[in-house]
């Protein structure tokens, strides 16, 4: 999938085709599946572990409301100088 900035987004896992954010129940970290810099191996390992969660509504704020902290890739995309 080609994004408007010329980056290729990671394809979403089958169970999360309609979700942008997925959380790791073990570490309480939330990942943005649409960020181009996200390491695919992290998500592959998370899917293999079956210790993931989606959020409804599918927003970063909802993940934070549930106690999940954004992965560094999200923090870097929001404020690269203070990540």
NUTORVO-942682 format. One record per residue: residue in one letter; z, x, y of N, C-alpha, C, O in turn. Coordinates in steps of 0.05 Angstrom, whole numbers, plus 32768, in hexadecimal, padded with zeros to 4 digits. Example, Ala and Ser with C-alpha at 12.3 -4.5 7.8 and 13.67 -1.06 7.14 Angstrom:
2
a809C81087F8E809C80F67FA6809C81087FBE80A9811D7FBE/s808E81017FD3808F81117FEB809D8102800180A1810C8017/
END
This chain:
83
x800080117FE980008000800080008012801980118023801C/x7FED800E802A7FEB801F80427FF8801180597FF27FFA8060/x800B801F806580198013807D800A801A80967FF9802C8095/x8011800D80AB8002801180C48005802D80CF7FF3803680DF/x8019803C80C8801D805780D2800E806C80C1800E808480C7/x8000806280AC7FF18075809B8001807F80847FF880928076/x80198075807F802A807D80688025806A8051801E80538055/x8029807480398028806380228044805B801A8054806C8015/x804980418018806380388010806680397FF1805280377FE3/x807E803D7FE98084803D7FCC807F80217FC18086800D7FCE/x8074801F7FA9807180057F9E808C7FFB7F95809D800B7F8C/x80917FE27F9880AC7FD77F9280AF7FD37F74809B7FCC7F66/x80C77FD67F6A80CC7FD07F4E80C67FB37F4880C87FA27F5A/x80BF7FAD7F2F80B67F937F2780CB7F7D7F2F80C47F687F39/x80E47F837F2B80F97F6F7F3180FD7F6B7F4F810A7F587F57/x80F27F7D7F5F80F77F7C7F7C80DD7F7B7F8C80DC7F857FA2/x80C97F6D7F8180AF7F6B7F8F80B27F5D7FAA80A37F627FBC/x80C57F4B7FAC80C97F3B7FC480E07F457FD580E77F397FE9/x80ED7F5B7FCD81047F657FDC80FE7F807FE980F07F907FDE/x81097F84800081077F9D800E811F7FAF8009811D7FC78007/x81377FA38006814F7FB28003815B7FAE7FE7815C7F987FDD/x81647FC47FDB81717FC47FC181897FD67FC381887FEC7FCE/x81A07FCC7FB781B87FDC7FB881C07FE77F9D81B87FDD7F88/x81CF7FFE7F9E81D9800B7F8681F780037F848207800A7F95/x81FE7FF47F70821A7FEA7F6D822D80017F6882457FFE7F6E/x822480177F5D8236802D7F57823F803C7F70825680447F72/x822D80407F83823280507F9A823580407FB4823C804A7FC9/x822E80257FB2822F80147FC9821B801E7FDF8221801B7FF7/x820480287FD681EF80317FE881D8801D7FE681D180147FD1/x81CC80177FFE81B580057FFF819C80168006819D80288016/x818680107FF8816C801E7FFC8158800B800881577FF38001/x8146801580198130800580248117800E8015810D80248017/x810D7FFB800480F680027FF380DC8006800380C880107FF8/x80DC7FFE801C80C48001802C80C2801B803C80AD80218048/x80D7802B803B80D68045804A80C58059803A80CA805D8022/x80B28065804780A08078803980AF8092803080A5809E801D/x80C58099803C80D380B2803480E680AF801D80F280C38015/x80E98097801280FD80937FFD80F3809F7FE380DC809B7FDB/x810480AF7FD680FD80BC7FBD80FC80A77FA78110809A7FA0/x80E480A47F9B80E080907F8680F280947F6E80F980817F61/x80FA80AD7F68810B80B27F51812780A57F548133809E7F40/x813080A37F6D814A80957F72814880787F68815A806F7F5A/x8133806B7F708130804E7F69812B804C7F4B813580397F3E/x811B805E7F408116805D7F238130805F7F13813480507F00/x814180727F1B815B80767F0E816D805D7F11817A80557EFF/x816C80517F29817C80397F2E817380227F1D818380147F12/x8159801E7F1A814F80097F098156800D7EEC815C7FFB7EDE/x815580277EE3815C802D7EC8817980277EC28180801F7EAC/x818B802C7ED681A780287ED381AF800B7ED281C480047EC7/x819E7FFA7EDD81A37FDD7EDF81BC7FD67EEF81C97FC27EEA/x81C37FE87F0181DB7FE37F1381D27FDF7F2F81DC7FEC7F42/x81BF7FCD7F3381B37FC87F4E81B97FAB7F5681C27F9A7F47/x81B57FA77F7081B97F8C7F7B81A57F877F91819D7F9A7F9F/x819C7F6F7F94818C7F677FAB819D7F567FBD81B37F4D7FB6/x81937F517FD581A37F437FE981947F2B7FF3817C7F2B7FF6/x81A37F157FF881987EFD800381A87EF4801B81BF7EED8018/x819D7EF5803281817EFC8039817C7F1A8035818F7F2A8036/x81637F218032815B7F3D802C815A7F4D804681457F538051/x81727F54805081747F63806981897F798067819B7F788056/x81867F8D807781997FA3807881B57F99808181C97FA28077/x81B57F86809481CF7F7A809D81DE7F6D808681F67F6F8084/x81CF7F5F807481DD7F51805E81E87F66804B81FE7F628040/x81D97F7C804681E47F91803581FD7F9D804182107FA28033/x81FD7FA2805B82157FAC8068822C7F98806682437FA08063/x82267F7E8069823B7F6A806782497F6B804B82607F648049/x823A7F74803782457F76801C82517F91801682597F978000/x82537FA2802B82607FBC8028824E7FD3802082587FE9801A/x82347FCF802082217FE48019821A7FF5803282177FEA8048/x8218800F802D82118021804381F48029804081EA802D802A/x81E5802C805681C98033805581C58050804A81D480628051/x81B18053803981A9806E802F81A0807F804781988074805C/x81A280998045819B80AB805B817E80A78065817980AB807C/x816C809E805381518099805C814F80828071813F80838083/x8161806F806E816280598081816E8063809B8163805D80B1/x8184807280998190807C80B2817D808E80C1817C808D80D9/x816E809F80B2815C80B280BF814580A280CD813B80AB80E2/x813C808D80C18126807D80CC812F806F80E6811E806980F7/x8148806880E78153805980FE8159806C811681558065812D/x81648084810F816C80978124816A80B38119817F80BE8110/x815380BF8119814E80D9810D816080EF8117816681028108/x816980EE812F817A8104813A81978102813281A581168131/x81A180EA812C81BD80E7812581C180DD810981D680D08103/x81AF80E280F681B180D980DB81C780E580CC81CB80DF80B4/
END
